[in-house]
Amino acid sequence: MADQDTPAIETSAAVEPVHPAATIVLVRDGAEGLEALLVQRAKAVKHMGGMWVFPGGKVDEADYPEDRDEYQAAVNAAIRETREEAGLEVTSDQLVYLSHWTTPVGARKRFATWFFLTILEDGQEVQVDGGEIANHRWLRPRLALAESADKAEQLRLMPPTYVSLSDIADCVDCAEARTTIGGRDAFIYAPRMVFVDDGICFLYAGDAGYTTEDIDAAGPRHRCYMIDDQLDYIREL
């Protein structure tokens, strides 16, 4: 599982290797509009235990085609992980390149993760593996964001999950999501971490302070605060 920005505030003085990974933002049309699939990692799992994430994980050696194309390997990994973690069969034709996230330098574990938007249209039922993945929920993105802000709800998200949900929150249905995401270039996120009181500010490209890591720099804002496990995404470009 590797759809996350940084799995913990812990940092390492050594430069950690960056592992290729892939994640699927799976959506469907529900009774009240677009819904996204979130799966919960088992609380006993050391890496991000209890977090709600999208299905996904590291790219395995077997995911690489003969020409070693990294993008195709990510597609293959995304399909495989969706089958293993959620019991769902999707194809490469269903995947729309949404974004790419590279864990910032200094994080305990680092990933370079392709995010794909995928629409589930055939009524398949989710079947979590019961090991690494304990639960699942289909949620409207805005409801997921609201629940994550309520500590009583215990819907714990990490920045890439939160930002991806924000990215599709205004889409009323899958058709609009497909048109919106498919009609633009994928967003590239290479966050820079700035420690602030009680948490972290993740700066993204386009933020006035991105190059200098000065969170007070005047100008556009593109960042996500994680304060006391609460997230606040700001995109004012």
C-alpha positions in Angstrom: 0.0 0.0 0.0 1.6 3.3 -1.0 -0.8 6.0 -1.9 0.4 8.2 0.8 2.5 11.4 0.9 4.4 10.5 4.1 3.3 7.7 6.4 4.5 9.3 9.6 6.0 12.5 10.9 9.1 10.5 11.7 12.1 11.4 9.5 15.4 9.9 8.7 18.8 11.6 8.3 19.7 9.2 5.5 18.3 9.6 2.1 15.8 6.8 1.6 15.3 5.0 -1.7 12.2 5.9 -3.7 10.0 2.9 -4.5 7.7 3.0 -7.5 4.1 2.4 -6.6 0.6 2.8 -8.0 -2.9 3.7 -6.6 -6.4 3.5 -8.0 -9.0 6.2 -7.2 -12.0 4.0 -7.9 -15.3 5.8 -8.3 -18.9 4.8 -9.1 -22.3 6.6 -9.5 -24.2 6.2 -6.2 -27.8 7.2 -5.3 -26.6 10.8 -4.4 -23.9 11.2 -7.0 -20.2 10.2 -7.4 -18.8 8.0 -4.7 -15.1 6.9 -4.1 -13.8 3.7 -2.7 -11.7 4.0 0.5 -10.2 0.9 2.2 -8.9 0.8 5.7 -5.6 -0.7 6.5 -5.7 -3.2 9.4 -4.8 -1.4 12.7 -2.2 -4.2 13.4 -0.3 -3.3 10.2 2.8 -1.4 11.1 2.8 0.8 8.0 -0.1 3.3 8.2 -2.2 0.9 10.3 -5.8 2.2 10.6 -5.5 4.7 7.8 -8.2 5.0 5.1 -6.5 4.9 1.7 -7.2 4.0 -2.0 -6.3 0.5 -3.1 -2.6 0.3 -4.2 0.9 -0.7 -3.5 4.5 -1.0 -4.6 5.3 -2.0 -8.2 6.6 -5.6 -8.2 9.2 -6.9 -10.5 6.6 -9.0 -12.3 4.6 -5.8 -13.2 7.3 -4.7 -15.6 6.9 -5.4 -19.3 9.9 -6.5 -21.4 10.8 -3.0 -22.3 10.9 -1.9 -18.6 8.4 0.9 -19.2 7.7 2.4 -15.8 4.3 3.8 -16.7 3.0 0.4 -17.9 4.5 -1.2 -14.9 2.5 1.2 -12.7 -0.7 0.4 -14.7 -0.1 -3.3 -14.2 0.6 -2.8 -10.5 -2.6 -0.7 -10.0 -4.7 -3.5 -11.7 -3.1 -6.2 -9.6 -3.4 -4.3 -6.3 -7.0 -3.6 -6.9 -7.6 -7.3 -7.4 -5.6 -8.3 -4.4 -6.9 -5.7 -1.9 -10.5 -5.1 -3.1 -11.4 -8.2 -5.2 -12.2 -6.0 -8.2 -11.2 -6.6 -11.8 -10.3 -3.5 -13.8 -8.5 -3.1 -17.1 -6.0 -0.7 -18.5 -8.6 0.9 -20.7 -10.4 2.0 -17.6 -7.5 3.8 -16.0 -7.1 7.6 -16.4 -3.9 9.2 -15.2 -4.8 11.5 -12.4 -1.6 12.5 -10.7 1.9 11.5 -9.6 3.2 11.9 -6.0 6.8 11.6 -4.8 7.2 11.3 -1.0 9.3 14.3 0.2 12.9 13.9 1.2 13.2 13.1 4.9 10.2 10.8 5.2 10.7 7.4 6.8 9.5 5.6 3.6 9.5 7.1 0.2 7.4 6.3 -2.9 6.9 7.6 -6.4 3.3 6.8 -6.9 1.1 7.0 -10.0 -2.6 7.7 -9.2 -5.2 6.5 -11.7 -8.9 7.4 -11.7 -11.0 4.4 -12.6 -14.8 4.1 -13.0 -16.5 1.0 -11.8 -19.6 0.5 -14.0 -20.4 -3.2 -13.9 -21.7 -3.7 -10.3 -18.8 -5.7 -8.9 -18.8 -6.1 -5.2 -15.8 -5.2 -3.1 -14.2 -8.0 -1.2 -11.3 -6.9 1.0 -8.5 -9.3 1.7 -9.2 -9.4 5.4 -5.5 -9.3 6.2 -3.7 -6.0 5.2 -7.1 -4.5 4.4 -9.8 -4.7 7.1 -12.7 -2.6 5.9 -14.0 -0.6 2.9 -16.5 2.3 2.3 -18.0 4.0 -0.7 -18.2 7.7 0.2 -19.0 10.9 -1.6 -15.8 12.8 -1.6 -17.1 15.8 0.3 -18.5 13.5 3.0 -15.2 11.8 3.3 -13.4 15.2 3.7 -16.0 16.3 6.3 -15.6 13.0 8.3 -11.8 13.3 8.2 -12.2 16.7 10.0 -14.3 15.2 12.7 -12.1 13.3 15.2 -15.1 11.3 16.4 -15.5 9.8 13.0 -12.0 8.3 12.9 -11.7 8.6 9.1 -8.0 9.1 9.1 -6.6 10.3 5.8 -3.1 11.3 4.5 -2.5 14.3 2.3 -2.5 12.6 -1.1 -5.8 10.8 -0.3 -7.3 14.1 0.9 -6.0 16.1 -2.0 -7.2 13.5 -4.5 -10.7 13.5 -3.0 -10.7 17.3 -3.1 -9.8 17.1 -6.8 -13.0 15.2 -7.7 -15.3 16.6 -5.0 -17.0 19.0 -7.4 -17.8 16.2 -10.0 -21.5 15.3 -9.8 -21.1 12.0 -11.4 -18.6 9.6 -13.1 -19.2 11.1 -16.5 -18.1 14.5 -15.3 -15.1 13.1 -13.5 -14.0 11.2 -16.7 -14.3 14.4 -18.7 -12.6 16.6 -16.2 -9.6 14.4 -15.4 -9.3 13.0 -18.9 -9.2 16.5 -20.4 -6.2 17.8 -18.6 -2.6 16.8 -17.9 -1.9 14.8 -14.7 -0.9 16.9 -11.7 2.6 16.3 -10.4 3.3 16.5 -6.7 6.8 16.6 -5.3 6.0 18.0 -1.8 8.4 19.8 0.4 8.0 19.4 4.1 8.2 22.4 6.4 7.7 21.7 10.1 5.3 24.0 11.9 3.8 24.1 15.4 2.1 20.7 16.1 2.6 19.4 12.5 3.8 19.8 9.0 3.1 22.1 6.0 3.4 20.3 2.7 4.3 22.7 -0.1 3.4 21.9 -3.7 4.6 23.3 -7.0 2.9 26.6 -7.7 3.0 27.8 -4.1 4.9 31.0 -3.6 7.1 29.4 -0.9 7.7 26.1 -2.8 11.3 26.9 -4.0 12.5 28.6 -0.8 10.4 26.6 1.6 9.2 29.9 3.1 5.6 29.3 4.1 5.1 33.1 4.7 6.2 34.1 1.2 3.7 36.4 -0.5 1.8 35.0 -3.5 -0.1 32.0 -4.6 -0.9 29.1 -2.2 -0.8 25.4 -3.0 -0.2 23.5 0.2 -1.6 21.1 2.7 -1.3 21.5 6.5 -1.4 18.5 8.7 -1.9 19.8 12.2 -2.8 17.4 15.1 -3.8 14.8 12.4 -6.2 17.3 10.8 -5.7 18.3 7.2 -6.3 21.6 5.4 -5.7 21.7 1.7 -5.3 25.2 0.1 -5.1 25.7 -3.6 -5.2 29.4 -4.5 -3.3 29.8 -7.7 
